[in-house]
């Protein structure tokens, strides 16, 4: 049976850039910057990226995210897809890193649960293991 183990918590500020109405719904790009905390490192690490959001006609959102945790040579890049609605966001993460002690992430799958309130984003990222 699969289990979820907490990997990190992300707190970020969102910057809204409306793109406009498209065939699939209203497109909004959300740049984000903030911090990540984890038991896998000391202190806070910077987080940044962009979430390409499509608000569908039924009110739910499609999330397509590119981001990174860390800076300089100590970076964990990630891509994520997900769905969001009034109950929050649910995302699936894949990671890439050249940081030797975090290389196990290159084969990991993450699941993130969180919410946005105005321009404030809060996510908890879990690693799925069998």
Phi, psi and omega in degrees: 000141181283148175230157177247128178242130182299131177258308181201165173243135181243130172237126185214159174256135182261142173241118186275132175226093180296134176262320177128184183284128177236176182303323183273352182140196180275126181260131176225129174266132181241100173287147178221147174219145180178215183223156174235138174239149183198158172284352181276353176207165179270141174071201180258149172240145179291148176233138176207160178163196179217141178245116177271104188255133170243119176271113183283166181298334179277001178094345177280164183241145171259129184248134178223107195242141171231124182209178176210147176246129180102185181208167180061228179275356184255065186240138170246111177272151176212153170239148180211149172231156180184189179227151177219154175202193182298342179272354178125190182249144175229121188227151177247123186253142165235141186245155170217130178206150173256003179286114189307313183288350177248009184301336178301336178295335181297342177247008185265156172240130180250154175233127180243140176233137180186194182206160174238137177231104187065239180259013181255125179248134175230124180227145167244125181256129179245152173257130178273129178228156178252000000 
